[in-house]
Amino acid sequence: MSETLQFIAWVDGMATRSDVMKPLVEFEGAVRGKENAVSVAGNHIEVWANEDADASLALDDEDGFLYFAWRVECTPLEPTSEDAQVKLARAVRDVFLAAGARVEIAANFEDLV
């Protein structure tokens, strides 16, 4: 696993962990783990409530995503490429946007997403 290929999707606008998990478990080949985890495309994905969530601070254009309600941590479990992780990050972003949530990807490769 390469730490440089991990990414976090900061998600806001979804009320419950189940709401956040729903689009993730619908990915092709997804394997559900614990109540907050799923494996997708060779990645272990965990959903965590953001302890620093603050709706008023989340409105800030520059760093507001740090105060979004949910952290979706994506960690590759097997060798992968940056291209594959960029593709997954885009797919994760897109499913949350389609669900009406706000989402921001944080990664070493975020400028490619």
Number of C-alpha atoms within 10 A of each C-alpha: 12 13 10 12 20 22 23 22 24 25 26 23 18 17 11 11 15 13 13 24 19 13 15 25 17 13 16 9 11 15 15 17 13 7 11 16 20 20 21 22 18 17 21 19 25 20 23 16 15 17 11 12 18 15 14 10 15 17 13 12 8 8 11 17 25 20 22 28 23 27 24 24 18 25 22 22 16 12 10 15 12 15 13 13 23 19 14 18 24 16 15 20 20 15 18 23 15 10 14 12 17 17 23 21 20 18 19 13 17 14 9 12 17
